[in-house]
């Protein structure tokens, strides 16, 4: 996958990794091999937002992915990152990966 998807300084790579219970997303500049910003369902801010949702009902994994997507987009826009290349890391564009991507698009990232 990395042979086809490369991130640059102008258009970094949005890499999504999902485990059984959590989801992680990073925006990476491959030319300098640096992570510009990241978010996961284990971040304190994300945990706080998930806890607010949990008061109303049980929080699904898809809802956690949406929260992580909005948090990542907010952090990226604060750093001046507007356009990214999407790297689904070999996962199907379905479920949690799709939810994170769609929320990031709606919040203002372009890919």
Phi and psi restraints in degrees (range 20) as a CNS / XPLOR table:
assign (resid 1 and name C) (resid 2 and name N)
       (resid 2 and name CA) (resid 2 and name C) 1.0 -69.1 20.0 2
assign (resid 2 and name N) (resid 2 and name CA)
       (resid 2 and name C) (resid 3 and name N) 1.0 -17.4 20.0 2
assign (resid 2 and name C) (resid 3 and name N)
       (resid 3 and name CA) (resid 3 and name C) 1.0 -67.6 20.0 2
assign (resid 3 and name N) (resid 3 and name CA)
       (resid 3 and name C) (resid 4 and name N) 1.0 -32.3 20.0 2
assign (resid 3 and name C) (resid 4 and name N)
       (resid 4 and name CA) (resid 4 and name C) 1.0 -93.7 20.0 2
assign (resid 4 and name N) (resid 4 and name CA)
       (resid 4 and name C) (resid 5 and name N) 1.0 -34.8 20.0 2
assign (resid 4 and name C) (resid 5 and name N)
       (resid 5 and name CA) (resid 5 and name C) 1.0 -106.6 20.0 2
assign (resid 5 and name N) (resid 5 and name CA)
       (resid 5 and name C) (resid 6 and name N) 1.0 114.3 20.0 2
assign (resid 5 and name C) (resid 6 and name N)
       (resid 6 and name CA) (resid 6 and name C) 1.0 -126.2 20.0 2
assign (resid 6 and name N) (resid 6 and name CA)
       (resid 6 and name C) (resid 7 and name N) 1.0 139.6 20.0 2
assign (resid 6 and name C) (resid 7 and name N)
       (resid 7 and name CA) (resid 7 and name C) 1.0 -102.6 20.0 2
assign (resid 7 and name N) (resid 7 and name CA)
       (resid 7 and name C) (resid 8 and name N) 1.0 142.6 20.0 2
assign (resid 7 and name C) (resid 8 and name N)
       (resid 8 and name CA) (resid 8 and name C) 1.0 -120.7 20.0 2
assign (resid 8 and name N) (resid 8 and name CA)
       (resid 8 and name C) (resid 9 and name N) 1.0 179.8 20.0 2
assign (resid 8 and name C) (resid 9 and name N)
       (resid 9 and name CA) (resid 9 and name C) 1.0 -65.5 20.0 2
assign (resid 9 and name N) (resid 9 and name CA)
       (resid 9 and name C) (resid 10 and name N) 1.0 -35.7 20.0 2
assign (resid 9 and name C) (resid 10 and name N)
       (resid 10 and name CA) (resid 10 and name C) 1.0 -78.6 20.0 2
assign (resid 10 and name N) (resid 10 and name CA)
       (resid 10 and name C) (resid 11 and name N) 1.0 -33.5 20.0 2
assign (resid 10 and name C) (resid 11 and name N)
       (resid 11 and name CA) (resid 11 and name C) 1.0 -137.9 20.0 2
assign (resid 11 and name N) (resid 11 and name CA)
       (resid 11 and name C) (resid 12 and name N) 1.0 84.3 20.0 2
assign (resid 11 and name C) (resid 12 and name N)
       (resid 12 and name CA) (resid 12 and name C) 1.0 -71.6 20.0 2
assign (resid 12 and name N) (resid 12 and name CA)
       (resid 12 and name C) (resid 13 and name N) 1.0 172.4 20.0 2
assign (resid 12 and name C) (resid 13 and name N)
       (resid 13 and name CA) (resid 13 and name C) 1.0 -98.3 20.0 2
assign (resid 13 and name N) (resid 13 and name CA)
       (resid 13 and name C) (resid 14 and name N) 1.0 130.5 20.0 2
assign (resid 13 and name C) (resid 14 and name N)
       (resid 14 and name CA) (resid 14 and name C) 1.0 -96.7 20.0 2
assign (resid 14 and name N) (resid 14 and name CA)
       (resid 14 and name C) (resid 15 and name N) 1.0 106.0 20.0 2
assign (resid 14 and name C) (resid 15 and name N)
       (resid 15 and name CA) (resid 15 and name C) 1.0 -102.0 20.0 2
assign (resid 15 and name N) (resid 15 and name CA)
       (resid 15 and name C) (resid 16 and name N) 1.0 130.3 20.0 2
assign (resid 15 and name C) (resid 16 and name N)
       (resid 16 and name CA) (resid 16 and name C) 1.0 -115.1 20.0 2
assign (resid 16 and name N) (resid 16 and name CA)
       (resid 16 and name C) (resid 17 and name N) 1.0 129.3 20.0 2
assign (resid 16 and name C) (resid 17 and name N)
       (resid 17 and name CA) (resid 17 and name C) 1.0 -124.0 20.0 2
assign (resid 17 and name N) (resid 17 and name CA)
       (resid 17 and name C) (resid 18 and name N) 1.0 132.8 20.0 2
assign (resid 17 and name C) (resid 18 and name N)
       (resid 18 and name CA) (resid 18 and name C) 1.0 -124.0 20.0 2
assign (resid 18 and name N) (resid 18 and name CA)
       (resid 18 and name C) (resid 19 and name N) 1.0 136.0 20.0 2
assign (resid 18 and name C) (resid 19 and name N)
       (resid 19 and name CA) (resid 19 and name C) 1.0 -106.7 20.0 2
assign (resid 19 and name N) (resid 19 and name CA)
       (resid 19 and name C) (resid 20 and name N) 1.0 -170.1 20.0 2
assign (resid 19 and name C) (resid 20 and name N)
       (resid 20 and name CA) (resid 20 and name C) 1.0 -62.9 20.0 2
assign (resid 20 and name N) (resid 20 and name CA)
       (resid 20 and name C) (resid 21 and name N) 1.0 -39.0 20.0 2
assign (resid 20 and name C) (resid 21 and name N)
       (resid 21 and name CA) (resid 21 and name C) 1.0 -115.2 20.0 2
assign (resid 21 and name N) (resid 21 and name CA)
       (resid 21 and name C) (resid 22 and name N) 1.0 -19.2 20.0 2
assign (resid 21 and name C) (resid 22 and name N)
       (resid 22 and name CA) (resid 22 and name C) 1.0 -128.8 20.0 2
assign (resid 22 and name N) (resid 22 and name CA)
       (resid 22 and name C) (resid 23 and name N) 1.0 167.5 20.0 2
assign (resid 22 and name C) (resid 23 and name N)
       (resid 23 and name CA) (resid 23 and name C) 1.0 -135.2 20.0 2
assign (resid 23 and name N) (resid 23 and name CA)
       (resid 23 and name C) (resid 24 and name N) 1.0 140.7 20.0 2
assign (resid 23 and name C) (resid 24 and name N)
       (resid 24 and name CA) (resid 24 and name C) 1.0 -128.8 20.0 2
assign (resid 24 and name N) (resid 24 and name CA)
       (resid 24 and name C) (resid 25 and name N) 1.0 143.2 20.0 2
assign (resid 24 and name C) (resid 25 and name N)
       (resid 25 and name CA) (resid 25 and name C) 1.0 -140.8 20.0 2
assign (resid 25 and name N) (resid 25 and name CA)
       (resid 25 and name C) (resid 26 and name N) 1.0 138.4 20.0 2
assign (resid 25 and name C) (resid 26 and name N)
       (resid 26 and name CA) (resid 26 and name C) 1.0 -133.8 20.0 2
assign (resid 26 and name N) (resid 26 and name CA)
       (resid 26 and name C) (resid 27 and name N) 1.0 147.4 20.0 2
assign (resid 26 and name C) (resid 27 and name N)
       (resid 27 and name CA) (resid 27 and name C) 1.0 -108.9 20.0 2
assign (resid 27 and name N) (resid 27 and name CA)
       (resid 27 and name C) (resid 28 and name N) 1.0 118.8 20.0 2
assign (resid 27 and name C) (resid 28 and name N)
       (resid 28 and name CA) (resid 28 and name C) 1.0 -122.2 20.0 2
assign (resid 28 and name N) (resid 28 and name CA)
       (resid 28 and name C) (resid 29 and name N) 1.0 136.7 20.0 2
assign (resid 28 and name C) (resid 29 and name N)
       (resid 29 and name CA) (resid 29 and name C) 1.0 -97.9 20.0 2
assign (resid 29 and name N) (resid 29 and name CA)
       (resid 29 and name C) (resid 30 and name N) 1.0 105.8 20.0 2
assign (resid 29 and name C) (resid 30 and name N)
       (resid 30 and name CA) (resid 30 and name C) 1.0 -72.0 20.0 2
assign (resid 30 and name N) (resid 30 and name CA)
       (resid 30 and name C) (resid 31 and name N) 1.0 -22.3 20.0 2
assign (resid 30 and name C) (resid 31 and name N)
       (resid 31 and name CA) (resid 31 and name C) 1.0 -69.2 20.0 2
assign (resid 31 and name N) (resid 31 and name CA)
       (resid 31 and name C) (resid 32 and name N) 1.0 -31.6 20.0 2
assign (resid 31 and name C) (resid 32 and name N)
       (resid 32 and name CA) (resid 32 and name C) 1.0 -110.5 20.0 2
assign (resid 32 and name N) (resid 32 and name CA)
       (resid 32 and name C) (resid 33 and name N) 1.0 -1.5 20.0 2
assign (resid 32 and name C) (resid 33 and name N)
       (resid 33 and name CA) (resid 33 and name C) 1.0 57.5 20.0 2
assign (resid 33 and name N) (resid 33 and name CA)
       (resid 33 and name C) (resid 34 and name N) 1.0 46.3 20.0 2
assign (resid 33 and name C) (resid 34 and name N)
       (resid 34 and name CA) (resid 34 and name C) 1.0 -123.8 20.0 2
assign (resid 34 and name N) (resid 34 and name CA)
       (resid 34 and name C) (resid 35 and name N) 1.0 142.8 20.0 2
assign (resid 34 and name C) (resid 35 and name N)
       (resid 35 and name CA) (resid 35 and name C) 1.0 -84.8 20.0 2
assign (resid 35 and name N) (resid 35 and name CA)
       (resid 35 and name C) (resid 36 and name N) 1.0 121.0 20.0 2
assign (resid 35 and name C) (resid 36 and name N)
       (resid 36 and name CA) (resid 36 and name C) 1.0 -82.5 20.0 2
assign (resid 36 and name N) (resid 36 and name CA)
       (resid 36 and name C) (resid 37 and name N) 1.0 -41.7 20.0 2
assign (resid 36 and name C) (resid 37 and name N)
       (resid 37 and name CA) (resid 37 and name C) 1.0 -159.1 20.0 2
assign (resid 37 and name N) (resid 37 and name CA)
       (resid 37 and name C) (resid 38 and name N) 1.0 160.4 20.0 2
assign (resid 37 and name C) (resid 38 and name N)
       (resid 38 and name CA) (resid 38 and name C) 1.0 -152.1 20.0 2
assign (resid 38 and name N) (resid 38 and name CA)
       (resid 38 and name C) (resid 39 and name N) 1.0 164.0 20.0 2
assign (resid 38 and name C) (resid 39 and name N)
       (resid 39 and name CA) (resid 39 and name C) 1.0 -155.6 20.0 2
assign (resid 39 and name N) (resid 39 and name CA)
       (resid 39 and name C) (resid 40 and name N) 1.0 151.1 20.0 2
assign (resid 39 and name C) (resid 40 and name N)
       (resid 40 and name CA) (resid 40 and name C) 1.0 -151.1 20.0 2
assign (resid 40 and name N) (resid 40 and name CA)
       (resid 40 and name C) (resid 41 and name N) 1.0 169.5 20.0 2
assign (resid 40 and name C) (resid 41 and name N)
       (resid 41 and name CA) (resid 41 and name C) 1.0 -74.9 20.0 2
assign (resid 41 and name N) (resid 41 and name CA)
       (resid 41 and name C) (resid 42 and name N) 1.0 -3.0 20.0 2
assign (resid 41 and name C) (resid 42 and name N)
       (resid 42 and name CA) (resid 42 and name C) 1.0 -100.6 20.0 2
assign (resid 42 and name N) (resid 42 and name CA)
       (resid 42 and name C) (resid 43 and name N) 1.0 -4.7 20.0 2
assign (resid 42 and name C) (resid 43 and name N)
       (resid 43 and name CA) (resid 43 and name C) 1.0 -63.0 20.0 2
assign (resid 43 and name N) (resid 43 and name CA)
       (resid 43 and name C) (resid 44 and name N) 1.0 146.0 20.0 2
assign (resid 43 and name C) (resid 44 and name N)
       (resid 44 and name CA) (resid 44 and name C) 1.0 -58.2 20.0 2
assign (resid 44 and name N) (resid 44 and name CA)
       (resid 44 and name C) (resid 45 and name N) 1.0 -40.3 20.0 2
assign (resid 44 and name C) (resid 45 and name N)
       (resid 45 and name CA) (resid 45 and name C) 1.0 -64.7 20.0 2
assign (resid 45 and name N) (resid 45 and name CA)
       (resid 45 and name C) (resid 46 and name N) 1.0 -43.4 20.0 2
assign (resid 45 and name C) (resid 46 and name N)
       (resid 46 and name CA) (resid 46 and name C) 1.0 -65.8 20.0 2
assign (resid 46 and name N) (resid 46 and name CA)
       (resid 46 and name C) (resid 47 and name N) 1.0 -40.8 20.0 2
assign (resid 46 and name C) (resid 47 and name N)
       (resid 47 and name CA) (resid 47 and name C) 1.0 -61.2 20.0 2
assign (resid 47 and name N) (resid 47 and name CA)
       (resid 47 and name C) (resid 48 and name N) 1.0 -38.0 20.0 2
assign (resid 47 and name C) (resid 48 and name N)
       (resid 48 and name CA) (resid 48 and name C) 1.0 -64.8 20.0 2
assign (resid 48 and name N) (resid 48 and name CA)
       (resid 48 and name C) (resid 49 and name N) 1.0 -45.3 20.0 2
assign (resid 48 and name C) (resid 49 and name N)
       (resid 49 and name CA) (resid 49 and name C) 1.0 -65.8 20.0 2
assign (resid 49 and name N) (resid 49 and name CA)
       (resid 49 and name C) (resid 50 and name N) 1.0 -38.0 20.0 2
assign (resid 49 and name C) (resid 50 and name N)
       (resid 50 and name CA) (resid 50 and name C) 1.0 -66.4 20.0 2
assign (resid 50 and name N) (resid 50 and name CA)
       (resid 50 and name C) (resid 51 and name N) 1.0 -38.1 20.0 2
assign (resid 50 and name C) (resid 51 and name N)
       (resid 51 and name CA) (resid 51 and name C) 1.0 -65.4 20.0 2
assign (resid 51 and name N) (resid 51 and name CA)
       (resid 51 and name C) (resid 52 and name N) 1.0 -36.6 20.0 2
assign (resid 51 and name C) (resid 52 and name N)
       (resid 52 and name CA) (resid 52 and name C) 1.0 -63.7 20.0 2
assign (resid 52 and name N) (resid 52 and name CA)
       (resid 52 and name C) (resid 53 and name N) 1.0 -40.7 20.0 2
assign (resid 52 and name C) (resid 53 and name N)
       (resid 53 and name CA) (resid 53 and name C) 1.0 -67.8 20.0 2
assign (resid 53 and name N) (resid 53 and name CA)
       (resid 53 and name C) (resid 54 and name N) 1.0 -33.2 20.0 2
assign (resid 53 and name C) (resid 54 and name N)
       (resid 54 and name CA) (resid 54 and name C) 1.0 -69.7 20.0 2
assign (resid 54 and name N) (resid 54 and name CA)
       (resid 54 and name C) (resid 55 and name N) 1.0 -21.9 20.0 2
assign (resid 54 and name C) (resid 55 and name N)
       (resid 55 and name CA) (resid 55 and name C) 1.0 -65.5 20.0 2
assign (resid 55 and name N) (resid 55 and name CA)
       (resid 55 and name C) (resid 56 and name N) 1.0 -31.9 20.0 2
assign (resid 55 and name C) (resid 56 and name N)
       (resid 56 and name CA) (resid 56 and name C) 1.0 -82.9 20.0 2
assign (resid 56 and name N) (resid 56 and name CA)
       (resid 56 and name C) (resid 57 and name N) 1.0 -44.4 20.0 2
assign (resid 56 and name C) (resid 57 and name N)
       (resid 57 and name CA) (resid 57 and name C) 1.0 -163.4 20.0 2
assign (resid 57 and name N) (resid 57 and name CA)
       (resid 57 and name C) (resid 58 and name N) 1.0 177.3 20.0 2
assign (resid 57 and name C) (resid 58 and name N)
       (resid 58 and name CA) (resid 58 and name C) 1.0 -66.2 20.0 2
assign (resid 58 and name N) (resid 58 and name CA)
       (resid 58 and name C) (resid 59 and name N) 1.0 137.5 20.0 2
assign (resid 58 and name C) (resid 59 and name N)
       (resid 59 and name CA) (resid 59 and name C) 1.0 -92.6 20.0 2
assign (resid 59 and name N) (resid 59 and name CA)
       (resid 59 and name C) (resid 60 and name N) 1.0 123.3 20.0 2
assign (resid 59 and name C) (resid 60 and name N)
       (resid 60 and name CA) (resid 60 and name C) 1.0 -79.3 20.0 2
assign (resid 60 and name N) (resid 60 and name CA)
       (resid 60 and name C) (resid 61 and name N) 1.0 164.8 20.0 2
assign (resid 60 and name C) (resid 61 and name N)
       (resid 61 and name CA) (resid 61 and name C) 1.0 -65.1 20.0 2
assign (resid 61 and name N) (resid 61 and name CA)
       (resid 61 and name C) (resid 62 and name N) 1.0 -33.0 20.0 2
assign (resid 61 and name C) (resid 62 and name N)
       (resid 62 and name CA) (resid 62 and name C) 1.0 -66.6 20.0 2
assign (resid 62 and name N) (resid 62 and name CA)
       (resid 62 and name C) (resid 63 and name N) 1.0 -39.9 20.0 2
assign (resid 62 and name C) (resid 63 and name N)
       (resid 63 and name CA) (resid 63 and name C) 1.0 -65.9 20.0 2
assign (resid 63 and name N) (resid 63 and name CA)
       (resid 63 and name C) (resid 64 and name N) 1.0 -37.8 20.0 2
assign (resid 63 and name C) (resid 64 and name N)
       (resid 64 and name CA) (resid 64 and name C) 1.0 -62.1 20.0 2
assign (resid 64 and name N) (resid 64 and name CA)
       (resid 64 and name C) (resid 65 and name N) 1.0 -40.4 20.0 2
assign (resid 64 and name C) (resid 65 and name N)
       (resid 65 and name CA) (resid 65 and name C) 1.0 -63.6 20.0 2
assign (resid 65 and name N) (resid 65 and name CA)
       (resid 65 and name C) (resid 66 and name N) 1.0 -38.9 20.0 2
assign (resid 65 and name C) (resid 66 and name N)
       (resid 66 and name CA) (resid 66 and name C) 1.0 -64.1 20.0 2
assign (resid 66 and name N) (resid 66 and name CA)
       (resid 66 and name C) (resid 67 and name N) 1.0 -40.7 20.0 2
assign (resid 66 and name C) (resid 67 and name N)
       (resid 67 and name CA) (resid 67 and name C) 1.0 -64.3 20.0 2
assign (resid 67 and name N) (resid 67 and name CA)
       (resid 67 and name C) (resid 68 and name N) 1.0 -43.2 20.0 2
assign (resid 67 and name C) (resid 68 and name N)
       (resid 68 and name CA) (resid 68 and name C) 1.0 -64.2 20.0 2
assign (resid 68 and name N) (resid 68 and name CA)
       (resid 68 and name C) (resid 69 and name N) 1.0 -40.6 20.0 2
assign (resid 68 and name C) (resid 69 and name N)
       (resid 69 and name CA) (resid 69 and name C) 1.0 -62.1 20.0 2
assign (resid 69 and name N) (resid 69 and name CA)
       (resid 69 and name C) (resid 70 and name N) 1.0 -42.8 20.0 2
assign (resid 69 and name C) (resid 70 and name N)
       (resid 70 and name CA) (resid 70 and name C) 1.0 -69.3 20.0 2
assign (resid 70 and name N) (resid 70 and name CA)
       (resid 70 and name C) (resid 71 and name N) 1.0 -38.0 20.0 2
assign (resid 70 and name C) (resid 71 and name N)
       (resid 71 and name CA) (resid 71 and name C) 1.0 -65.4 20.0 2
assign (resid 71 and name N) (resid 71 and name CA)
       (resid 71 and name C) (resid 72 and name N) 1.0 -43.5 20.0 2
assign (resid 71 and name C) (resid 72 and name N)
       (resid 72 and name CA) (resid 72 and name C) 1.0 -63.1 20.0 2
assign (resid 72 and name N) (resid 72 and name CA)
       (resid 72 and name C) (resid 73 and name N) 1.0 -43.1 20.0 2
assign (resid 72 and name C) (resid 73 and name N)
       (resid 73 and name CA) (resid 73 and name C) 1.0 -63.5 20.0 2
assign (resid 73 and name N) (resid 73 and name CA)
       (resid 73 and name C) (resid 74 and name N) 1.0 -41.1 20.0 2
assign (resid 73 and name C) (resid 74 and name N)
       (resid 74 and name CA) (resid 74 and name C) 1.0 -60.8 20.0 2
assign (resid 74 and name N) (resid 74 and name CA)
       (resid 74 and name C) (resid 75 and name N) 1.0 -44.5 20.0 2
assign (resid 74 and name C) (resid 75 and name N)
       (resid 75 and name CA) (resid 75 and name C) 1.0 -66.3 20.0 2
assign (resid 75 and name N) (resid 75 and name CA)
       (resid 75 and name C) (resid 76 and name N) 1.0 -38.8 20.0 2
assign (resid 75 and name C) (resid 76 and name N)
       (resid 76 and name CA) (resid 76 and name C) 1.0 -67.0 20.0 2
assign (resid 76 and name N) (resid 76 and name CA)
       (resid 76 and name C) (resid 77 and name N) 1.0 -44.3 20.0 2
assign (resid 76 and name C) (resid 77 and name N)
       (resid 77 and name CA) (resid 77 and name C) 1.0 -65.6 20.0 2
assign (resid 77 and name N) (resid 77 and name CA)
       (resid 77 and name C) (resid 78 and name N) 1.0 -33.7 20.0 2
assign (resid 77 and name C) (resid 78 and name N)
       (resid 78 and name CA) (resid 78 and name C) 1.0 -65.6 20.0 2
assign (resid 78 and name N) (resid 78 and name CA)
       (resid 78 and name C) (resid 79 and name N) 1.0 -29.2 20.0 2
assign (resid 78 and name C) (resid 79 and name N)
       (resid 79 and name CA) (resid 79 and name C) 1.0 -88.0 20.0 2
assign (resid 79 and name N) (resid 79 and name CA)
       (resid 79 and name C) (resid 80 and name N) 1.0 -2.4 20.0 2
assign (resid 79 and name C) (resid 80 and name N)
       (resid 80 and name CA) (resid 80 and name C) 1.0 88.1 20.0 2
assign (resid 80 and name N) (resid 80 and name CA)
       (resid 80 and name C) (resid 81 and name N) 1.0 16.6 20.0 2
assign (resid 80 and name C) (resid 81 and name N)
       (resid 81 and name CA) (resid 81 and name C) 1.0 -93.2 20.0 2
assign (resid 81 and name N) (resid 81 and name CA)
       (resid 81 and name C) (resid 82 and name N) 1.0 119.6 20.0 2
assign (resid 81 and name C) (resid 82 and name N)
       (resid 82 and name CA) (resid 82 and name C) 1.0 -113.3 20.0 2
assign (resid 82 and name N) (resid 82 and name CA)
       (resid 82 and name C) (resid 83 and name N) 1.0 -31.8 20.0 2
assign (resid 82 and name C) (resid 83 and name N)
       (resid 83 and name CA) (resid 83 and name C) 1.0 -122.6 20.0 2
assign (resid 83 and name N) (resid 83 and name CA)
       (resid 83 and name C) (resid 84 and name N) 1.0 138.4 20.0 2
assign (resid 83 and name C) (resid 84 and name N)
       (resid 84 and name CA) (resid 84 and name C) 1.0 -137.2 20.0 2
assign (resid 84 and name N) (resid 84 and name CA)
       (resid 84 and name C) (resid 85 and name N) 1.0 165.7 20.0 2
assign (resid 84 and name C) (resid 85 and name N)
       (resid 85 and name CA) (resid 85 and name C) 1.0 -104.6 20.0 2
assign (resid 85 and name N) (resid 85 and name CA)
       (resid 85 and name C) (resid 86 and name N) 1.0 130.4 20.0 2
assign (resid 85 and name C) (resid 86 and name N)
       (resid 86 and name CA) (resid 86 and name C) 1.0 -88.6 20.0 2
assign (resid 86 and name N) (resid 86 and name CA)
       (resid 86 and name C) (resid 87 and name N) 1.0 125.8 20.0 2
assign (resid 86 and name C) (resid 87 and name N)
       (resid 87 and name CA) (resid 87 and name C) 1.0 -118.4 20.0 2
assign (resid 87 and name N) (resid 87 and name CA)
       (resid 87 and name C) (resid 88 and name N) 1.0 108.1 20.0 2
assign (resid 87 and name C) (resid 88 and name N)
       (resid 88 and name CA) (resid 88 and name C) 1.0 -85.1 20.0 2
assign (resid 88 and name N) (resid 88 and name CA)
       (resid 88 and name C) (resid 89 and name N) 1.0 1.2 20.0 2
assign (resid 88 and name C) (resid 89 and name N)
       (resid 89 and name CA) (resid 89 and name C) 1.0 59.6 20.0 2
assign (resid 89 and name N) (resid 89 and name CA)
       (resid 89 and name C) (resid 90 and name N) 1.0 38.0 20.0 2
assign (resid 89 and name C) (resid 90 and name N)
       (resid 90 and name CA) (resid 90 and name C) 1.0 83.8 20.0 2
assign (resid 90 and name N) (resid 90 and name CA)
       (resid 90 and name C) (resid 91 and name N) 1.0 -6.3 20.0 2
assign (resid 90 and name C) (resid 91 and name N)
       (resid 91 and name CA) (resid 91 and name C) 1.0 -80.8 20.0 2
assign (resid 91 and name N) (resid 91 and name CA)
       (resid 91 and name C) (resid 92 and name N) 1.0 154.3 20.0 2
assign (resid 91 and name C) (resid 92 and name N)
       (resid 92 and name CA) (resid 92 and name C) 1.0 -68.2 20.0 2
assign (resid 92 and name N) (resid 92 and name CA)
       (resid 92 and name C) (resid 93 and name N) 1.0 148.6 20.0 2
assign (resid 92 and name C) (resid 93 and name N)
       (resid 93 and name CA) (resid 93 and name C) 1.0 -80.0 20.0 2
assign (resid 93 and name N) (resid 93 and name CA)
       (resid 93 and name C) (resid 94 and name N) 1.0 78.8 20.0 2
assign (resid 93 and name C) (resid 94 and name N)
       (resid 94 and name CA) (resid 94 and name C) 1.0 -158.8 20.0 2
assign (resid 94 and name N) (resid 94 and name CA)
       (resid 94 and name C) (resid 95 and name N) 1.0 150.9 20.0 2
assign (resid 94 and name C) (resid 95 and name N)
       (resid 95 and name CA) (resid 95 and name C) 1.0 67.4 20.0 2
assign (resid 95 and name N) (resid 95 and name CA)
       (resid 95 and name C) (resid 96 and name N) 1.0 -124.6 20.0 2
assign (resid 95 and name C) (resid 96 and name N)
       (resid 96 and name CA) (resid 96 and name C) 1.0 -66.3 20.0 2
assign (resid 96 and name N) (resid 96 and name CA)
       (resid 96 and name C) (resid 97 and name N) 1.0 -37.9 20.0 2
assign (resid 96 and name C) (resid 97 and name N)
       (resid 97 and name CA) (resid 97 and name C) 1.0 -64.9 20.0 2
assign (resid 97 and name N) (resid 97 and name CA)
       (resid 97 and name C) (resid 98 and name N) 1.0 -43.5 20.0 2
assign (resid 97 and name C) (resid 98 and name N)
       (resid 98 and name CA) (resid 98 and name C) 1.0 -65.7 20.0 2
assign (resid 98 and name N) (resid 98 and name CA)
       (resid 98 and name C) (resid 99 and name N) 1.0 -41.1 20.0 2
assign (resid 98 and name C) (resid 99 and name N)
       (resid 99 and name CA) (resid 99 and name C) 1.0 -62.1 20.0 2
assign (resid 99 and name N) (resid 99 and name CA)
       (resid 99 and name C) (resid 100 and name N) 1.0 -44.4 20.0 2
assign (resid 99 and name C) (resid 100 and name N)
       (resid 100 and name CA) (resid 100 and name C) 1.0 -62.5 20.0 2
assign (resid 100 and name N) (resid 100 and name CA)
       (resid 100 and name C) (resid 101 and name N) 1.0 -44.0 20.0 2
assign (resid 100 and name C) (resid 101 and name N)
       (resid 101 and name CA) (resid 101 and name C) 1.0 -65.2 20.0 2
assign (resid 101 and name N) (resid 101 and name CA)
       (resid 101 and name C) (resid 102 and name N) 1.0 -43.5 20.0 2
assign (resid 101 and name C) (resid 102 and name N)
       (resid 102 and name CA) (resid 102 and name C) 1.0 -66.8 20.0 2
assign (resid 102 and name N) (resid 102 and name CA)
       (resid 102 and name C) (resid 103 and name N) 1.0 -39.0 20.0 2
assign (resid 102 and name C) (resid 103 and name N)
       (resid 103 and name CA) (resid 103 and name C) 1.0 -66.6 20.0 2
assign (resid 103 and name N) (resid 103 and name CA)
       (resid 103 and name C) (resid 104 and name N) 1.0 -39.5 20.0 2
assign (resid 103 and name C) (resid 104 and name N)
       (resid 104 and name CA) (resid 104 and name C) 1.0 -63.1 20.0 2
assign (resid 104 and name N) (resid 104 and name CA)
       (resid 104 and name C) (resid 105 and name N) 1.0 -40.1 20.0 2
assign (resid 104 and name C) (resid 105 and name N)
       (resid 105 and name CA) (resid 105 and name C) 1.0 -64.0 20.0 2
assign (resid 105 and name N) (resid 105 and name CA)
       (resid 105 and name C) (resid 106 and name N) 1.0 -46.0 20.0 2
assign (resid 105 and name C) (resid 106 and name N)
       (resid 106 and name CA) (resid 106 and name C) 1.0 -65.2 20.0 2
assign (resid 106 and name N) (resid 106 and name CA)
       (resid 106 and name C) (resid 107 and name N) 1.0 -32.0 20.0 2
assign (resid 106 and name C) (resid 107 and name N)
       (resid 107 and name CA) (resid 107 and name C) 1.0 -79.6 20.0 2
assign (resid 107 and name N) (resid 107 and name CA)
       (resid 107 and name C) (resid 108 and name N) 1.0 -12.8 20.0 2
assign (resid 107 and name C) (resid 108 and name N)
       (resid 108 and name CA) (resid 108 and name C) 1.0 132.4 20.0 2
assign (resid 108 and name N) (resid 108 and name CA)
       (resid 108 and name C) (resid 109 and name N) 1.0 -8.8 20.0 2
assign (resid 108 and name C) (resid 109 and name N)
       (resid 109 and name CA) (resid 109 and name C) 1.0 -75.4 20.0 2
assign (resid 109 and name N) (resid 109 and name CA)
       (resid 109 and name C) (resid 110 and name N) 1.0 143.9 20.0 2
assign (resid 109 and name C) (resid 110 and name N)
       (resid 110 and name CA) (resid 110 and name C) 1.0 -111.1 20.0 2
assign (resid 110 and name N) (resid 110 and name CA)
       (resid 110 and name C) (resid 111 and name N) 1.0 122.7 20.0 2
